[in-house]
Structure formats: C-alpha cells, structure tokens
Amino acid sequence: MEKQKGPFSVFVTRHIHEPALEKIRAVADEVEIWPLESAPPKSVLIDRASRVDGILCLLTDPMDAEVIAASTGKFKVISQMAVGFDNIDLQSATARRIPVGNTPGVLTETTADMAWALLMAVARRVVEADRQVRQGIWRPWGPHVLTGIDVFGATLGIIGMGRIGQAVARRSKGFNMNVLYTDIQRQPEVEAELGLRFVGLDELLEKSDFISLHSYLSAENYHMIGKAQFEKMKPTAILINTARGGLIDPDALTTALQQGQIAAAGLDVFEPEPIPADHPLLSLENVVIAPHIASASVQTRLRMALMAAENLIAGLHGLRLPYCANPAVYKD
C-alpha cells in the first residue's frame, strides 16, 4: 500500500542518493540533510534526536546512549545506511522501543570483490609497482624485481563465515585454493557446498597463506588479531581486513609488518578512522590501505540508500522495519 505523507520530521546525516531522498520527501513534511561530507558533531545528533521523528544515519555517526536518551516520545526510528551497527547503542534503543534498521545482504558481493581486490593487489605488489612507475622508476626486468606471492593453489583462511565470508570462499574456487575457516559455530552445509575445512583460530593462523577477516565487531572479538596471533602466522602470510578496524590491534600490526612477522596487509578499515596522517603504517611499502570503500560501487550504494529509506519510512508509520537490527523491540 502507498504510504501517505504525514507531519513527520526527519534528519539525514549525509546527502544520500536522490532516489532515496525522493522517497523520504514523499512521506515527510520536513527533511533536513546535513550538508557536509564529514559527520555531524555529536551535539547536532543530540539536538536532532530531541526534536525529529526519525534519523537516517551512517556508521560514522555515534548513535550512542547519550544521543538516544535525548529522543522524545515522538522519536520513532533510527535507520542506518550500513550492514554493521556497532556505532548504535542497540540496548538503549530497544529499551526506549526505538527500532533500528540496517541494510543486510545488499553489499555482500561488492565487499567480497573488494577483499579480493586487496588480496590480489597486495600479493602481486600492484600499488607499490604503480607508485614506482609514477615516480619515474622503471627497474630493468630481473629475477627479484617486485616479486610477489602466488595466489593460485595457496591456502586461504577466512575468519567469519557469514554471507561475505562465503562469497569470498566462492571466489577462491577459481584459484584452486585450499580454504580453512573459523567461526562461532561450524557450518557443515557450507563446508559441503564450498569444500571448506573448519578449524580453530590458532590452526588457521598457522597454516594460512592469506587470512581474510569477515567477523562482526563485538566486545568479545575486539583486537582478536594482536601480538600473540601475529606470532602464530607464517612470515609469508598476508592479512586482509574489509570488516572492522577494531578486529586488529593496530600497534601489533605495525610491529608485525615492520619486523617481518607477516609479509603484508591489505586494509579497507582501520582503528581509528580516518587513520592519522603520521601513523607509521603509512610509511610502509608492504601495506595497502583504502578509506573504507568495500561497499562503494554505484549500484550497491544506491541499493543501500533505498533500503535505508524503506526502513525509515516504515518506522515513521509505526510499521515493522523490513530490515531490523533489534527485532526484540517488537516483542510484548
């Protein structure tokens, strides 16, 4: 059924895709869009939560307990344009009966593509080679010039076998890779479909040539890859992270790369973001860092915006969110 326009006020924390904004404007009388690329200050979020009906936010917006506590009785919904929601205090939102929307599934294939882009670029030193050419350095062909690591036939270790982990594993079949995985629970059906082997984290770290992180960030797995884990990895290992920066201890990673405990890393996420301009990782040749762009394809970002708009509109009308991160909010 077509949703009717109502006396709703909405705050959108960035200028998202116009088709999504058109859907929101069709049902809300007041739509305020934060005009800058940078996130609105927390004080702005607190102010808007105290006087609007809903907020559409991004994962860089701290929707914490303080912001949520500022919401009034008219506040109806938080809709996040991201699959993750570790920036949102779900417990506080649920306690105040505020549904929180996210955009699951839509970025699976796009993020898996990015994990492979980083894996291949780091393994074959593509960014380093490009940088040298642009600097006027073209070394004569030689047996050791910019030699990388073979991907075909190597062992890939995947930490977290959710949708994205599975998509990464599917891509590995074309490279005839031996794939190990670890997760909270074993998945026999996925193992049978993709030819995977379930192992503990320590075994995965010890045996993998490439390690790709695809876990959610939680208090339990914060800095799950640290000094002890790097010591278990092969000195030729390459670490890829397109999940969350907080899964890796950045100081331990820096040391591991500097001291040759591992060969290289490809990172789309970091702790903190943005990475400080003077961080020692930025001076290392054996790391490739992208600014959190794993879902940044035109098609995927548009679908994410439309899903976020759909969640927002449902919440404004008091309807169940199509993609809800805290379904307990609907329990009696």
C-alpha positions as CSV (number, residue, x, y, z in Angstrom):
1,M,0.0,0.0,0.0
2,E,1.2,3.5,-0.8
3,K,2.3,5.2,2.4
4,Q,0.7,8.6,2.9
5,K,2.6,11.9,3.6
6,G,2.4,12.8,7.3
7,P,3.6,15.5,9.6
8,F,7.0,13.8,10.0
9,S,10.3,15.5,10.5
10,V,13.5,13.6,9.5
11,F,17.2,14.2,9.9
12,V,19.5,12.6,7.3
13,T,23.2,12.8,8.3
14,R,24.6,13.0,4.8
15,H,23.4,13.7,1.3
16,I,22.4,10.2,0.2
17,H,21.2,9.2,-3.3
18,E,18.5,11.3,-4.7
19,P,16.0,8.5,-5.5
20,A,16.1,7.5,-1.8
21,L,15.6,11.2,-0.7
22,E,12.7,11.5,-3.1
23,K,11.0,8.5,-1.3
24,I,11.6,10.2,2.1
25,R,10.3,13.6,0.9
26,A,7.2,11.9,-0.3
27,V,6.2,10.9,3.2
28,A,7.9,13.5,5.4
29,D,7.0,17.2,5.6
30,E,10.4,18.2,6.9
31,V,13.6,16.6,5.7
32,E,16.9,18.1,6.9
33,I,20.1,16.9,5.2
34,W,23.5,17.5,6.8
35,P,25.3,19.5,4.1
36,L,28.9,18.3,4.8
37,E,30.8,15.2,3.8
38,S,32.1,14.9,7.4
39,A,29.8,13.5,10.1
40,P,27.7,15.9,12.1
41,P,29.0,16.6,15.6
42,K,27.5,14.6,18.4
43,S,25.9,17.7,19.7
44,V,23.9,18.0,16.5
45,L,22.8,14.4,16.8
46,I,21.6,15.0,20.3
47,D,19.7,18.1,19.3
48,R,18.0,16.5,16.3
49,A,17.1,13.4,18.3
50,S,15.3,15.7,20.7
51,R,13.0,17.1,18.1
52,V,12.6,14.9,15.0
53,D,10.6,11.7,14.3
54,G,13.5,9.8,12.7
55,I,17.2,9.8,11.8
56,L,18.8,8.2,8.8
57,C,22.5,7.8,9.7
58,L,25.8,6.3,8.6
59,L,28.2,4.1,10.5
60,T,30.4,7.0,11.3
61,D,27.7,8.7,13.3
62,P,27.9,7.9,17.1
63,M,24.3,7.0,17.9
64,D,25.2,6.1,21.4
65,A,23.2,6.0,24.7
66,E,23.6,9.8,25.1
67,V,22.1,10.6,21.7
68,I,19.3,8.0,22.1
69,A,18.5,9.4,25.6
70,A,17.8,12.8,24.1
71,S,15.0,11.4,22.0
72,T,11.5,12.4,22.9
73,G,8.2,10.5,22.8
74,K,7.7,11.5,19.1
75,F,11.0,9.8,18.0
76,K,10.2,6.7,16.1
77,V,13.1,5.2,14.2
78,I,16.9,5.0,13.5
79,S,17.7,3.8,10.0
80,Q,21.4,3.1,9.3
81,M,22.7,3.0,5.7
82,A,25.1,0.2,6.6
83,V,25.0,-3.5,7.4
84,G,27.0,-3.1,10.6
85,F,25.6,-1.1,13.6
86,D,28.4,-1.1,16.2
87,N,28.1,2.7,16.3
88,I,24.5,2.4,17.6
89,D,23.6,1.5,21.2
90,L,21.1,-1.2,20.4
91,Q,20.3,-1.8,24.1
92,S,19.4,1.8,24.7
93,A,17.3,1.9,21.5
94,T,15.5,-1.3,22.4
95,A,14.8,-0.1,25.9
96,R,13.1,3.0,24.5
97,R,11.2,0.9,22.0
98,I,13.0,2.5,19.0
99,P,13.6,0.1,16.1
100,V,16.9,0.3,14.4
101,G,17.2,-0.5,10.7
102,N,20.3,-1.6,8.7
103,T,21.0,-2.9,5.2
104,P,22.0,-6.5,5.3
105,G,22.8,-8.7,2.3
106,V,23.0,-5.9,-0.2
107,L,26.7,-5.3,0.0
108,T,27.8,-9.0,0.2
109,E,29.2,-9.4,-3.3
110,T,30.6,-5.9,-3.5
111,T,32.5,-6.3,-0.3
112,A,33.8,-9.8,-1.3
113,D,35.1,-8.2,-4.6
114,M,37.0,-5.6,-2.5
115,A,38.5,-8.3,-0.3
116,W,39.8,-10.0,-3.4
117,A,41.0,-6.7,-4.9
118,L,43.1,-6.1,-1.9
119,L,44.3,-9.7,-1.7
120,M,45.5,-9.6,-5.3
121,A,46.9,-6.1,-5.2
122,V,49.0,-6.9,-2.1
123,A,50.0,-10.4,-3.2
124,R,51.4,-9.0,-6.5
125,R,52.5,-5.7,-5.2
126,V,50.4,-3.7,-7.7
127,V,50.2,-0.5,-5.7
128,E,53.9,-0.5,-5.0
129,A,54.7,-1.1,-8.6
130,D,52.3,1.7,-9.8
131,R,53.9,4.1,-7.3
132,Q,57.4,3.4,-8.6
133,V,56.3,3.9,-12.2
134,R,54.7,7.3,-11.4
135,Q,57.9,8.3,-9.6
136,G,59.9,7.6,-12.8
137,I,61.3,4.3,-11.5
138,W,61.2,1.5,-14.1
139,R,63.7,-1.1,-12.9
140,P,65.1,-3.5,-15.6
141,W,63.4,-6.9,-15.7
142,G,65.1,-9.1,-13.2
143,P,64.6,-12.3,-11.3
144,H,63.8,-10.5,-8.0
145,V,62.2,-7.2,-9.2
146,L,58.8,-6.7,-7.4
147,T,58.2,-10.4,-6.9
148,G,55.0,-11.2,-5.1
149,I,53.3,-14.3,-3.7
150,D,51.3,-16.8,-5.8
151,V,47.5,-16.9,-5.1
152,F,46.7,-19.9,-7.2
153,G,46.9,-23.1,-5.1
154,A,47.6,-21.2,-1.8
155,T,45.8,-21.7,1.5
156,L,43.1,-19.1,2.4
157,G,41.9,-18.7,6.0
158,I,38.6,-17.0,6.4
159,I,37.6,-15.7,9.9
160,G,33.8,-15.4,10.0
161,M,31.8,-17.5,7.6
162,G,28.7,-15.2,7.2
163,R,27.4,-14.0,3.8
164,I,30.6,-12.1,2.9
165,G,32.9,-14.9,4.1
166,Q,31.0,-17.3,2.0
167,A,31.2,-15.0,-1.1
168,V,35.0,-14.7,-0.6
169,A,35.2,-18.5,-0.4
170,R,33.3,-19.0,-3.6
171,R,35.7,-16.7,-5.4
172,S,38.6,-18.8,-4.2
173,K,37.4,-21.8,-6.2
174,G,38.6,-20.2,-9.4
175,F,42.1,-20.1,-7.8
176,N,42.1,-23.7,-6.7
177,M,42.7,-22.6,-3.1
178,N,42.6,-24.7,0.0
179,V,40.2,-22.9,2.2
180,L,40.1,-23.1,6.0
181,Y,37.6,-21.2,8.1
182,T,36.7,-20.5,11.7
183,D,33.5,-19.1,13.2
184,I,31.4,-19.2,16.3
185,Q,29.8,-22.3,15.1
186,R,30.5,-24.9,12.4
187,Q,28.5,-24.8,9.2
188,P,28.5,-28.3,7.6
189,E,26.3,-27.4,4.7
190,V,28.5,-24.5,3.7
191,E,31.6,-26.8,4.0
192,A,30.0,-29.4,1.7
193,E,29.0,-26.8,-0.9
194,L,32.3,-24.9,-1.0
195,G,34.8,-27.6,0.0
196,L,35.9,-25.8,3.2
197,R,37.5,-27.2,6.4
198,F,36.6,-25.9,9.8
199,V,39.5,-25.3,12.2
200,G,40.3,-23.4,15.3
201,L,41.7,-19.9,15.1
202,D,45.2,-20.9,16.0
203,E,45.4,-23.6,13.3
204,L,44.0,-21.2,10.7
205,L,46.6,-18.6,11.6
206,E,49.5,-21.2,11.5
207,K,48.5,-22.7,8.1
208,S,47.1,-19.9,6.0
209,D,49.0,-18.0,3.3
210,F,46.2,-15.4,3.2
211,I,43.9,-14.5,6.1
212,S,40.7,-12.5,5.4
213,L,38.6,-11.1,8.3
214,H,34.8,-11.1,8.0
215,S,33.6,-11.0,11.6
216,Y,31.3,-8.6,13.2
217,L,33.0,-6.3,15.8
218,S,31.9,-7.0,19.4
219,A,33.4,-6.7,22.9
220,E,34.4,-10.3,22.7
221,N,36.4,-10.1,19.5
222,Y,37.8,-6.6,19.8
223,H,41.5,-6.8,18.8
224,M,41.1,-10.5,18.2
225,I,44.2,-10.3,16.0
226,G,47.1,-9.0,18.2
227,K,50.6,-9.7,19.1
228,A,50.0,-13.4,20.1
229,Q,48.1,-14.1,16.8
230,F,50.8,-12.4,14.6
231,E,53.4,-14.7,16.2
232,K,51.4,-17.7,15.0
233,M,51.3,-16.6,11.4
234,K,53.7,-17.5,8.6
235,P,56.3,-14.8,7.8
236,T,54.9,-15.0,4.3
237,A,51.3,-14.5,5.3
238,I,49.1,-11.7,4.0
239,L,46.3,-10.3,6.2
240,I,43.2,-8.7,4.6
241,N,40.6,-6.8,6.6
242,T,37.4,-5.5,5.0
243,A,35.3,-6.0,8.1
244,R,36.0,-3.6,11.1
245,G,39.2,-1.9,12.1
246,G,38.8,-2.8,15.7
247,L,39.3,-6.5,15.0
248,I,43.0,-5.8,14.7
249,D,45.4,-4.3,17.2
250,P,47.0,-1.5,15.0
251,D,50.1,-1.3,17.1
252,A,50.7,-5.1,16.9
253,L,50.0,-5.0,13.2
254,T,52.6,-2.2,12.7
255,T,55.2,-4.2,14.6
256,A,54.4,-7.4,12.7
257,L,54.8,-5.7,9.4
258,Q,58.0,-3.8,10.4
259,Q,59.6,-6.9,11.9
260,G,58.6,-9.3,9.1
261,Q,56.3,-11.5,11.3
262,I,54.0,-11.3,8.3
263,A,54.7,-10.3,4.7
264,A,52.0,-7.7,4.1
265,A,48.5,-6.5,4.8
266,G,45.5,-5.0,2.8
267,L,43.2,-2.9,4.9
268,D,39.9,-1.2,4.0
269,V,39.2,-0.4,7.6
270,F,41.3,0.9,10.4
271,E,41.2,1.9,14.1
272,P,40.7,4.8,14.3
273,E,39.2,6.1,11.1
274,P,40.5,8.1,9.4
275,I,44.0,6.8,10.0
276,P,46.2,9.5,11.5
277,A,48.4,11.2,8.8
278,D,51.5,10.4,10.8
279,H,50.7,6.7,11.5
280,P,53.8,4.6,10.9
281,L,51.8,2.1,8.7
282,L,51.6,4.8,6.0
283,S,55.3,4.8,5.6
284,L,55.5,1.0,4.9
285,E,55.6,-0.4,1.4
286,N,54.1,-3.8,2.4
287,V,50.6,-2.4,3.3
288,V,47.8,-1.2,1.1
289,I,45.1,1.0,2.9
290,A,41.8,2.1,1.4
291,P,39.4,4.5,3.1
292,H,36.6,2.1,4.0
293,I,35.2,1.7,0.4
294,A,34.4,-2.0,0.3
295,S,30.7,-1.3,-0.5
296,A,31.5,1.6,-2.7
297,S,30.0,0.6,-6.0
298,V,27.4,2.8,-7.6
299,Q,24.9,0.0,-7.7
300,T,25.4,-1.2,-4.2
301,R,25.4,2.2,-2.5
302,L,22.1,3.1,-4.3
303,R,20.5,-0.1,-3.1
304,M,21.7,0.6,0.4
305,A,20.2,4.1,0.3
306,L,16.9,2.8,-0.9
307,M,16.8,0.1,1.8
308,A,17.6,2.7,4.5
309,A,14.8,4.9,3.2
310,E,12.5,1.9,3.2
311,N,13.3,1.3,6.9
312,L,12.9,4.9,7.8
313,I,9.6,5.3,6.2
314,A,8.2,2.1,7.8
315,G,9.3,3.3,11.2
316,L,7.7,6.7,10.7
317,H,4.4,5.0,10.0
318,G,4.8,2.7,13.0
319,L,5.2,-0.4,10.8
320,R,7.7,-3.2,11.3
321,L,11.0,-2.4,9.7
322,P,11.8,-4.6,6.7
323,Y,15.4,-4.9,7.9
324,C,15.6,-4.6,11.6
325,A,18.7,-4.9,13.7
326,N,16.9,-5.1,17.0
327,P,13.7,-7.2,16.4
328,A,13.2,-7.6,20.2
329,V,11.7,-4.1,20.1
330,Y,8.6,-5.7,18.7
331,K,8.1,-8.2,21.5
332,D,5.5,-7.5,24.1
